Amino acid sequence: MALVLALVVADSAAGQSSDLPPVFMGSVHGIPLPEGDGAWVLQIVSRGGLTGRGTGDILVISDGRVRGPSASGMESIGRDAISSLARRIRRTTPAQWTVGSRLSRCNDCVATLVMLTVRERDGIVRTYTSFWDAATMAGIPEDVRSIHQVALTLSTR
């Protein structure tokens, strides 16, 4: 799988551009989307904390592949297993994800980045991000926090 470093995420159609905080530098990768409109890739990156390594990264792909924090490779869990996550992703308003995205000055807080790359019905690929730590999580839209929680449960199957 080809990995491409993405330091700046831009969505020109929505007119948004978001520089990621330095803690995530080198941690975000371009993951190829499955075929078809509505296909998506959800990446959750965790950094910082007492060890600096966060709580582990998660990758969920709309075709039913998942890689959790302790896995060395992708596992296939099937589309039925990710149906709850897929519904939440379809109902979300990703253009609002950056609202409240910020990190505090907490030196030992775990920083979390949620990145959704989706192929829209018009065939255009868009990427949306949201990030927080324990001190700033309350400012994150509820749909982003819900997607994060469901992805965590999928990654521990």
N, C-alpha and C positions, 0 to 999 in steps of 0.2 A: 504494500500500500504506500503510495507516494505521499509524503508529508511535506507540506509547504508552510513555512512560517508566515503567520499573519499577525502583524503588530498593530495595524490600524484596520478597523472594520468600518466599511462604508456602505451605505445604502443610498445610492443617488436618487432612486425613484421616490423614496420617502424623505429625501433631503436631510438625512441624519448622518453624522459622522461621529465616531466615538473612539478616542484614544484610550487604549487599555492602560491601567496602572502598571508601573514597572514590575511589580511583584509577579505579574503574569507573563512577562517577557520571555519568549522562547517556549512557552507552554501551550500555545494555541496552534492547531494544525489544520490544514485544509484536508478534509476527508471527502472523497468522492461520493456524490449523491447517487442513490439507486435511480433507475430509470423511472420516468413518468412524472406528470404534474402532481404536486402535493407531496412528493418525496422529501424527507427531511433527515438531518443529522443533528443530534443534540449532544453537545460536549459540556461536561461539568468539570471545571478545573479548580482544584483546591490547593492553596499555598499558605505558608506562614505557620503560625502556631508555635509551640515551644520547640519543636524539632526543625521548623522551617519547611517541612515537607507537606503540610496540610493533612487532610484526611484521605487523600487518594482521588484519582481522576476517574470519571465515568464517561463512557461513550455509548449512546443508544442510537440505532439507525432504524428508520421506518420499515425496513424489510425484516425486522425481527432479530437483528444481531445486537449483542450487548457485550461490553467489556467493563467489568467492575474494578474497584480499587485493588483487589488482591489477585485478579486474573492476569495471566500472561498473554492471553490471546482472546479473540472474539468467540462468543458462544452464541448459538442460535437458539432463541427461545420461542420463535414463531410470532406471527402477527396477533394471534388471539391474546397472548400474554401481554402485549404492549398496547392493547386496544384502549385502556383507560388513559394512558399517556397520549396516544394519538388523538383521542377526543379532546383532551385538554389543549393540545397544541393547535388543533383546528379552531377551537373557540377563543383562543387568546388574541390579544391585540398587540403583536410584537413591536409595533412602532412606539408603544408606550413603555417598553421595557427599560429604557435608559432612565426613566423618571426615578429619582431617588438613588441612582447608582453612584455610590461613593464609598471610600474606605476611610475609617477613622485613623487616628494616630496611635492606636493600640499596637504595641510592639509584639505582643504574643497572641493576638487574635488570628484565627484562621480566616483567610480571605477566600471567597467563593466567586467564581465566574460561571455564568450559564450562557452558553452560546448556541443559538438555533440557526441553522442554515436550512433554507427551504426553497424548493422550486415551486413558484406560484403557478396558477392556472395559465398565465400568459407566457410561461416558459422561462421567465426571468428568475435567476437565483438571487435571493436576498439573505443577508445575515443580520441577526439581531443579538444584542448582548445585554446582560444585566450583571452587576457585581456588587458585593457587600461583604461586611464582616459582622460579628455579633453585635457591635455597637450601632450599626447602620441598617440592619436587616429590616427593621420596622418600616422603613421608607420604600421598600421594594413592593411593586404591585403583587397582590395576592395570587394572581394567576401564575406569575413566575415562581413564587414560593411553592405553589401547589405542584407545578411541573417538576421542580427540583425534588420535592418529597417523593413523588411517584417514581422518578428515575432512581432515587436511592433505593427504594424497595425492589425495583427490577434488578439492580446490580448485585443484590445479595442473594438472589435465588440460587 
